[in-house]
Structures are given as structure tokens and as C-alpha cells.
Amino acid sequence: MLAVSVLGLRLGMPGDGTKPSSSTERRASDDLAQRFAPGFNSR
């Protein structure tokens, strides 16, 4: 049962898009996402 569950895991670190909207990192991430094509940063 455990082996079947492992196949559906998605591992990774949260990006700057998950930070509060007041943070500099989040504003920069949102700005880049707006100026470039969707998915440029795997979002």
C-alpha cells in the first residue's frame, strides 16, 4: 500500500509565490509572472 502512495508524491520547496503579499520576494515573483509567459517559474 505504501509503494502505491509514493508514486503520487510531489516533492519540492515552496517558491516565493507562497510568501505573504507584503513581502519583497512575493512582489518580485508576482511582477516577474506578470511580465513573462505563464509557467516561466513553474507556476
C-alpha positions as CSV (number, residue, x, y, z in Angstrom):
1,M,0.0,0.0,0.0
2,L,2.8,2.4,0.8
3,A,4.5,1.9,-2.5
4,V,1.4,2.9,-4.4
5,S,1.1,6.1,-2.3
6,V,4.7,7.1,-3.0
7,L,4.0,7.3,-6.8
8,G,1.7,10.3,-6.2
9,L,4.1,12.4,-4.1
10,R,5.2,15.8,-5.4
11,L,8.4,16.9,-3.7
12,G,9.8,20.4,-3.8
13,M,10.4,23.6,-2.0
14,P,7.8,26.3,-1.8
15,G,8.5,29.3,-4.1
16,D,8.4,33.0,-3.4
17,G,4.8,33.0,-4.6
18,T,3.7,31.3,-1.3
19,K,5.0,34.2,0.9
20,P,2.8,37.0,2.2
21,S,1.9,39.5,-0.5
22,S,3.5,42.2,1.6
23,S,7.0,40.7,1.3
24,T,9.5,41.9,-1.3
25,E,10.1,38.4,-2.5
26,R,6.4,37.9,-3.3
27,R,6.1,41.2,-5.0
28,A,9.1,40.4,-7.2
29,S,7.7,37.0,-8.0
30,D,4.3,38.4,-9.0
31,D,6.0,41.1,-11.1
32,L,8.0,38.6,-13.0
33,A,5.0,36.3,-13.5
34,Q,3.0,39.3,-14.9
35,R,5.8,40.3,-17.4
36,F,6.7,36.8,-18.7
37,A,4.7,34.0,-20.1
38,P,2.8,31.7,-17.6
39,G,4.9,28.9,-16.3
40,F,8.2,30.6,-16.6
41,N,8.8,29.8,-13.0
42,S,6.9,26.5,-12.8
43,R,3.8,28.3,-11.5
